[in-house]
Amino acid sequence: MLTLIVRWVLMAIAVGATALFMPGMEIHQGLVGLLVVSAVLGLVNAIIRPIVMFLTCPLVILTLGLFAIVVNALMLWLTAWLLPNWLTIDGFWTTLAASMIISILSWFLNGLVYEKG
């Protein structure tokens, strides 16, 4: 349970930092909004993303994995669509850039907290 909470907080930090520095991405409702957005994004990534990755597997293989970046952007877009009063993102290119930044920050933060080995 503690691991889940730590991962949620790390995702919230990554989403919050991205929204802070990314023009065109805005989180409403303050800290509560940030926690809700990160929770929904985590659920979307845990439930819907594997299905989409399976369905687009030939395309991911054909593009040598680069289409996975588009899938990440679609998951962020879906989160914004599900929470229109909590998260707003302007356009596809902003969503794509924000999803890449969130992925990199989340990977980095998880690497700091969870050691391999």
DOLO-679645 format. One record per residue: chain; x, y, z of N, C-alpha, C, O in turn. Coordinates in Angstrom, 2 decimals, m for minus. Layout:
{A; {X; Y; Z}; {X; Y; Z}; {X; Y; Z}; {X; Y; Z}}
...
# end
This chain:
{A; {0.82; m1.20; 0.00}; {0.00; 0.00; 0.00}; {0.87; 1.26; 0.00}; {0.55; 2.25; m0.66}}
{A; {1.96; 1.20; 0.76}; {2.85; 2.34; 0.83}; {3.51; 2.60; m0.53}; {3.71; 3.75; m0.92}}
{A; {3.84; 1.52; m1.24}; {4.44; 1.66; m2.57}; {3.48; 2.38; m3.52}; {3.90; 3.23; m4.30}}
{A; {2.21; 2.03; m3.45}; {1.20; 2.68; m4.30}; {1.11; 4.17; m4.00}; {1.02; 4.98; m4.92}}
{A; {1.13; 4.53; m2.73}; {1.04; 5.95; m2.35}; {2.29; 6.70; m2.79}; {2.20; 7.83; m3.27}}
{A; {3.46; 6.08; m2.64}; {4.70; 6.74; m3.07}; {4.69; 6.95; m4.58}; {5.06; 8.03; m5.05}}
{A; {4.27; 5.95; m5.34}; {4.21; 6.10; m6.80}; {3.19; 7.18; m7.20}; {3.41; 7.91; m8.17}}
{A; {2.10; 7.27; m6.46}; {1.09; 8.29; m6.74}; {1.66; 9.68; m6.50}; {1.46; 10.59; m7.31}}
{A; {2.38; 9.85; m5.40}; {2.99; 11.14; m5.08}; {4.06; 11.49; m6.13}; {4.16; 12.64; m6.55}}
{A; {4.85; 10.51; m6.54}; {5.86; 10.77; m7.58}; {5.22; 11.18; m8.90}; {5.72; 12.06; m9.59}}
{A; {4.10; 10.52; m9.25}; {3.39; 10.90; m10.47}; {2.83; 12.31; m10.33}; {2.85; 13.09; m11.28}}
{A; {2.33; 12.64; m9.14}; {1.82; 13.99; m8.92}; {2.92; 15.04; m9.04}; {2.69; 16.12; m9.58}}
{A; {4.11; 14.72; m8.56}; {5.23; 15.65; m8.69}; {5.59; 15.84; m10.17}; {5.83; 16.96; m10.62}}
{A; {5.62; 14.74; m10.92}; {5.95; 14.83; m12.35}; {4.89; 15.63; m13.12}; {5.23; 16.45; m13.97}}
{A; {3.63; 15.38; m12.83}; {2.55; 16.09; m13.52}; {2.55; 17.57; m13.11}; {2.37; 18.45; m13.95}}
{A; {2.75; 17.83; m11.83}; {2.77; 19.21; m11.35}; {3.91; 20.02; m11.92}; {3.73; 21.17; m12.31}}
{A; {5.10; 19.42; m11.98}; {6.25; 20.12; m12.55}; {6.04; 20.39; m14.04}; {6.40; 21.45; m14.54}}
{A; {5.45; 19.43; m14.73}; {5.19; 19.62; m16.15}; {4.18; 20.74; m16.36}; {4.37; 21.59; m17.23}}
{A; {3.12; 20.75; m15.57}; {2.10; 21.79; m15.70}; {2.65; 23.16; m15.33}; {2.22; 24.18; m15.88}}
{A; {3.60; 23.19; m14.41}; {4.18; 24.45; m13.98}; {5.02; 25.09; m15.09}; {4.99; 26.31; m15.27}}
{A; {5.77; 24.28; m15.82}; {6.70; 24.81; m16.81}; {6.21; 24.69; m18.25}; {6.84; 25.24; m19.15}}
{A; {5.13; 23.98; m18.49}; {4.66; 23.75; m19.85}; {3.53; 24.72; m20.19}; {2.45; 24.64; m19.61}}
{A; {3.77; 25.64; m21.11}; {2.68; 26.52; m21.52}; {1.62; 25.71; m22.27}; {1.94; 24.88; m23.12}}
{A; {0.38; 25.96; m21.95}; {m0.70; 25.25; m22.61}; {m1.25; 24.09; m21.80}; {m2.25; 23.49; m22.18}}
{A; {m0.62; 23.77; m20.67}; {m1.11; 22.72; m19.78}; {m1.40; 23.35; m18.44}; {m0.53; 24.00; m17.84}}
{A; {m2.62; 23.16; m17.96}; {m3.01; 23.81; m16.71}; {m3.83; 22.84; m15.86}; {m4.74; 22.18; m16.34}}
{A; {m3.47; 22.79; m14.57}; {m4.22; 21.98; m13.61}; {m5.00; 22.93; m12.71}; {m4.44; 23.86; m12.14}}
{A; {m6.29; 22.67; m12.60}; {m7.17; 23.51; m11.80}; {m7.41; 22.86; m10.44}; {m7.10; 21.69; m10.25}}
{A; {m7.94; 23.59; m9.53}; {m8.32; 23.13; m8.18}; {m7.13; 22.89; m7.27}; {m7.28; 22.22; m6.25}}
{A; {m5.96; 23.41; m7.60}; {m4.80; 23.36; m6.70}; {m4.26; 21.96; m6.46}; {m4.19; 21.14; m7.38}}
{A; {m3.87; 21.71; m5.22}; {m3.26; 20.44; m4.86}; {m4.23; 19.28; m5.00}; {m3.84; 18.18; m5.41}}
{A; {m5.49; 19.51; m4.67}; {m6.49; 18.46; m4.82}; {m6.63; 18.07; m6.29}; {m6.71; 16.89; m6.63}}
{A; {m6.66; 19.07; m7.15}; {m6.74; 18.80; m8.58}; {m5.53; 18.03; m9.08}; {m5.67; 17.13; m9.90}}
{A; {m4.36; 18.38; m8.58}; {m3.14; 17.68; m8.97}; {m3.20; 16.21; m8.55}; {m2.83; 15.32; m9.32}}
{A; {m3.67; 15.96; m7.34}; {m3.77; 14.58; m6.86}; {m4.82; 13.79; m7.63}; {m4.63; 12.61; m7.92}}
{A; {m5.94; 14.43; m7.97}; {m6.98; 13.75; m8.74}; {m6.48; 13.45; m10.15}; {m6.67; 12.34; m10.65}}
{A; {m5.84; 14.41; m10.79}; {m5.33; 14.22; m12.14}; {m4.29; 13.10; m12.16}; {m4.31; 12.25; m13.05}}
{A; {m3.38; 13.10; m11.20}; {m2.34; 12.06; m11.19}; {m2.94; 10.68; m10.89}; {m2.46; 9.68; m11.42}}
{A; {m3.96; 10.62; m10.06}; {m4.62; 9.33; m9.78}; {m5.33; 8.80; m11.01}; {m5.21; 7.62; m11.34}}
{A; {m6.06; 9.67; m11.70}; {m6.77; 9.24; m12.90}; {m5.78; 8.86; m14.01}; {m5.99; 7.88; m14.72}}
{A; {m4.70; 9.63; m14.15}; {m3.68; 9.29; m15.14}; {m3.04; 7.94; m14.82}; {m2.78; 7.15; m15.73}}
{A; {m2.80; 7.68; m13.56}; {m2.27; 6.38; m13.16}; {m3.23; 5.24; m13.46}; {m2.81; 4.18; m13.91}}
{A; {m4.52; 5.46; m13.22}; {m5.52; 4.44; m13.54}; {m5.65; 4.22; m15.04}; {m5.76; 3.08; m15.50}}
{A; {m5.63; 5.29; m15.80}; {m5.71; 5.18; m17.26}; {m4.49; 4.41; m17.78}; {m4.62; 3.55; m18.65}}
{A; {m3.32; 4.73; m17.24}; {m2.10; 4.03; m17.66}; {m2.11; 2.57; m17.24}; {m1.53; 1.73; m17.93}}
{A; {m2.74; 2.25; m16.13}; {m2.77; 0.87; m15.64}; {m3.83; 0.02; m16.33}; {m3.64; m1.18; m16.50}}
{A; {m4.95; 0.63; m16.72}; {m6.07; m0.15; m17.25}; {m6.17; m0.05; m18.78}; {m6.26; m1.08; m19.45}}
{A; {m6.17; 1.14; m19.31}; {m6.44; 1.33; m20.73}; {m5.18; 1.22; m21.59}; {m5.23; 0.69; m22.70}}
{A; {m4.07; 1.72; m21.09}; {m2.83; 1.73; m21.88}; {m2.40; 0.34; m22.33}; {m2.00; 0.19; m23.49}}
{A; {m2.44; m0.71; m21.48}; {m2.05; m2.04; m21.97}; {m2.94; m2.54; m23.11}; {m2.45; m3.21; m24.02}}
{A; {m4.21; m2.22; m23.07}; {m5.12; m2.64; m24.13}; {m4.77; m1.92; m25.43}; {m4.72; m2.54; m26.49}}
{A; {m4.54; m0.62; m25.34}; {m4.18; 0.16; m26.53}; {m2.84; m0.30; m27.09}; {m2.67; m0.40; m28.30}}
{A; {m1.88; m0.57; m26.20}; {m0.57; m1.05; m26.66}; {m0.70; m2.40; m27.36}; {m0.02; m2.65; m28.36}}
{A; {m1.56; m3.27; m26.85}; {m1.77; m4.56; m27.50}; {m2.40; m4.39; m28.88}; {m1.99; m5.03; m29.84}}
{A; {m3.40; m3.51; m28.96}; {m4.09; m3.31; m30.23}; {m3.21; m2.62; m31.27}; {m3.37; m2.85; m32.47}}
{A; {m2.29; m1.80; m30.83}; {m1.41; m1.10; m31.76}; {m0.02; m1.73; m31.83}; {0.92; m1.10; m32.32}}
{A; {0.11; m2.95; m31.36}; {1.41; m3.62; m31.32}; {2.09; m3.66; m32.70}; {3.29; m3.39; m32.77}}
{A; {1.39; m3.99; m33.78}; {2.08; m3.97; m35.08}; {2.63; m2.58; m35.44}; {3.72; m2.47; m36.00}}
{A; {1.89; m1.55; m35.11}; {2.35; m0.19; m35.40}; {3.54; 0.20; m34.52}; {4.46; 0.88; m34.98}}
{A; {3.53; m0.24; m33.28}; {4.66; 0.02; m32.38}; {5.90; m0.70; m32.90}; {6.99; m0.13; m32.90}}
{A; {5.74; m1.93; m33.33}; {6.87; m2.68; m33.88}; {7.37; m2.05; m35.17}; {8.58; m1.92; m35.38}}
{A; {6.45; m1.65; m36.03}; {6.82; m1.05; m37.31}; {7.60; 0.24; m37.13}; {8.51; 0.54; m37.92}}
{A; {7.26; 1.01; m36.11}; {7.95; 2.29; m35.87}; {9.08; 2.15; m34.85}; {9.60; 3.15; m34.36}}
{A; {9.45; 0.91; m34.54}; {10.53; 0.62; m33.59}; {10.27; 1.24; m32.22}; {11.20; 1.70; m31.56}}
{A; {9.03; 1.25; m31.80}; {8.66; 1.71; m30.48}; {8.27; 3.18; m30.38}; {7.80; 3.62; m29.34}}
{A; {8.47; 3.93; m31.45}; {8.17; 5.36; m31.38}; {6.68; 5.66; m31.25}; {6.30; 6.70; m30.72}}
{A; {5.84; 4.75; m31.73}; {4.40; 4.98; m31.60}; {3.95; 4.90; m30.14}; {2.88; 5.40; m29.81}}
{A; {4.75; 4.31; m29.27}; {4.43; 4.27; m27.85}; {4.37; 5.68; m27.27}; {3.63; 5.93; m26.32}}
{A; {5.14; 6.60; m27.84}; {5.08; 7.99; m27.40}; {3.71; 8.59; m27.71}; {3.15; 9.34; m26.90}}
{A; {3.17; 8.24; m28.87}; {1.84; 8.71; m29.24}; {0.79; 8.09; m28.33}; {m0.18; 8.75; m27.95}}
{A; {0.97; 6.83; m27.97}; {0.03; 6.17; m27.05}; {0.06; 6.87; m25.70}; {m0.99; 7.08; m25.09}}
{A; {1.25; 7.24; m25.21}; {1.33; 7.99; m23.95}; {0.60; 9.32; m24.04}; {m0.08; 9.73; m23.10}}
{A; {0.74; 10.00; m25.18}; {0.03; 11.27; m25.37}; {m1.48; 11.04; m25.39}; {m2.24; 11.85; m24.86}}
{A; {m1.92; 9.95; m26.00}; {m3.36; 9.65; m26.02}; {m3.89; 9.38; m24.61}; {m5.03; 9.73; m24.31}}
{A; {m3.08; 8.76; m23.77}; {m3.51; 8.50; m22.39}; {m3.64; 9.81; m21.61}; {m4.56; 9.98; m20.81}}
{A; {m2.72; 10.73; m21.85}; {m2.81; 12.04; m21.20}; {m4.02; 12.82; m21.74}; {m4.72; 13.48; m20.97}}
{A; {m4.25; 12.74; m23.05}; {m5.42; 13.39; m23.64}; {m6.71; 12.81; m23.07}; {m7.65; 13.55; m22.77}}
{A; {m6.75; 11.48; m22.91}; {m7.93; 10.83; m22.34}; {m8.17; 11.30; m20.91}; {m9.32; 11.51; m20.50}}
{A; {m7.11; 11.46; m20.15}; {m7.23; 11.97; m18.79}; {m7.80; 13.39; m18.79}; {m8.67; 13.72; m17.98}}
{A; {m7.30; 14.22; m19.70}; {m7.83; 15.59; m19.80}; {m9.29; 15.57; m20.25}; {m10.08; 16.41; m19.82}}
{A; {m9.65; 14.63; m21.11}; {m11.03; 14.53; m21.59}; {m11.95; 14.06; m20.45}; {m13.09; 14.53; m20.34}}
{A; {m11.47; 13.15; m19.62}; {m12.27; 12.66; m18.49}; {m12.42; 13.69; m17.39}; {m13.41; 13.68; m16.66}}
{A; {m11.44; 14.60; m17.27}; {m11.43; 15.60; m16.20}; {m11.35; 17.01; m16.78}; {m10.35; 17.70; m16.57}}
{A; {m12.37; 17.45; m17.50}; {m12.27; 18.76; m18.16}; {m12.20; 19.93; m17.19}; {m11.67; 20.99; m17.54}}
{A; {m12.73; 19.78; m15.98}; {m12.69; 20.87; m15.01}; {m11.43; 20.83; m14.14}; {m11.22; 21.73; m13.33}}
{A; {m10.60; 19.81; m14.31}; {m9.40; 19.64; m13.50}; {m8.13; 19.85; m14.31}; {m7.13; 20.36; m13.79}}
{A; {m8.15; 19.44; m15.60}; {m6.95; 19.48; m16.43}; {m7.31; 19.98; m17.82}; {m8.23; 19.46; m18.46}}
{A; {m6.60; 21.00; m18.29}; {m6.78; 21.48; m19.66}; {m5.43; 21.48; m20.36}; {m4.41; 21.91; m19.80}}
{A; {m5.45; 20.99; m21.60}; {m4.24; 20.95; m22.42}; {m4.61; 21.49; m23.79}; {m5.62; 21.09; m24.37}}
{A; {m3.78; 22.40; m24.30}; {m4.04; 23.03; m25.60}; {m3.39; 22.26; m26.72}; {m2.18; 22.39; m26.94}}
{A; {m4.16; 21.46; m27.44}; {m3.69; 20.85; m28.68}; {m2.87; 19.58; m28.53}; {m2.42; 19.21; m27.45}}
{A; {m2.69; 18.93; m29.69}; {m2.00; 17.65; m29.74}; {m0.51; 17.78; m29.43}; {0.04; 16.97; m28.69}}
{A; {0.14; 18.79; m29.97}; {1.58; 18.93; m29.80}; {1.94; 19.24; m28.35}; {2.97; 18.79; m27.86}}
{A; {1.10; 20.01; m27.68}; {1.31; 20.26; m26.26}; {1.13; 18.98; m25.46}; {1.89; 18.70; m24.53}}
{A; {0.11; 18.20; m25.82}; {m0.13; 16.93; m25.15}; {1.03; 15.98; m25.37}; {1.46; 15.30; m24.43}}
{A; {1.55; 15.92; m26.59}; {2.67; 15.05; m26.89}; {3.91; 15.44; m26.09}; {4.58; 14.59; m25.50}}
{A; {4.22; 16.73; m26.08}; {5.40; 17.20; m25.34}; {5.21; 16.98; m23.83}; {6.14; 16.55; m23.15}}
{A; {4.02; 17.28; m23.33}; {3.76; 17.10; m21.89}; {3.86; 15.63; m21.50}; {4.39; 15.31; m20.43}}
{A; {3.35; 14.74; m22.33}; {3.43; 13.31; m21.99}; {4.87; 12.82; m21.99}; {5.23; 11.98; m21.17}}
{A; {5.70; 13.34; m22.89}; {7.11; 12.95; m22.89}; {7.81; 13.47; m21.64}; {8.61; 12.76; m21.03}}
{A; {7.52; 14.71; m21.25}; {8.14; 15.28; m20.05}; {7.68; 14.53; m18.80}; {8.49; 14.23; m17.93}}
{A; {6.38; 14.22; m18.71}; {5.87; 13.47; m17.56}; {6.52; 12.09; m17.49}; {6.88; 11.64; m16.41}}
{A; {6.67; 11.44; m18.62}; {7.29; 10.11; m18.65}; {8.74; 10.17; m18.17}; {9.16; 9.34; m17.37}}
{A; {9.48; 11.14; m18.66}; {10.89; 11.26; m18.27}; {11.03; 11.60; m16.79}; {11.83; 11.00; m16.08}}
{A; {10.24; 12.56; m16.32}; {10.29; 12.93; m14.90}; {9.87; 11.78; m13.99}; {10.48; 11.53; m12.96}}
{A; {8.82; 11.08; m14.39}; {8.34; 9.94; m13.60}; {9.39; 8.84; m13.56}; {9.63; 8.24; m12.51}}
{A; {10.02; 8.56; m14.70}; {11.07; 7.55; m14.75}; {12.23; 7.95; m13.85}; {12.75; 7.12; m13.10}}
{A; {12.63; 9.21; m13.92}; {13.75; 9.71; m13.12}; {13.44; 9.64; m11.62}; {14.25; 9.17; m10.84}}
{A; {12.26; 10.11; m11.24}; {11.88; 10.12; m9.82}; {11.75; 8.71; m9.27}; {12.18; 8.44; m8.14}}
{A; {11.16; 7.80; m10.05}; {11.06; 6.41; m9.60}; {12.44; 5.79; m9.49}; {12.67; 4.96; m8.60}}
{A; {13.36; 6.16; m10.36}; {14.73; 5.66; m10.28}; {15.44; 6.15; m9.03}; {16.28; 5.43; m8.48}}
{A; {15.12; 7.34; m8.59}; {15.73; 7.86; m7.36}; {15.22; 7.13; m6.12}; {15.97; 6.89; m5.17}}
{A; {13.94; 6.79; m6.14}; {13.31; 6.19; m4.96}; {13.52; 4.67; m4.92}; {13.82; 4.11; m3.87}}
{A; {13.35; 4.03; m6.06}; {13.43; 2.56; m6.11}; {14.71; 2.15; m6.81}; {14.88; 2.37; m8.01}}
{A; {15.62; 1.54; m6.05}; {16.87; 1.06; m6.62}; {16.66; m0.32; m7.26}; {15.81; m1.09; m6.82}}
{A; {17.43; m0.59; m8.28}; {17.44; m1.93; m8.87}; {18.40; m2.79; m8.06}; {19.44; m2.32; m7.61}}
{A; {18.04; m4.04; m7.88}; {18.97; m4.97; m7.25}; {18.63; m5.35; m5.90}; {19.35; m6.13; m5.28}}
# end
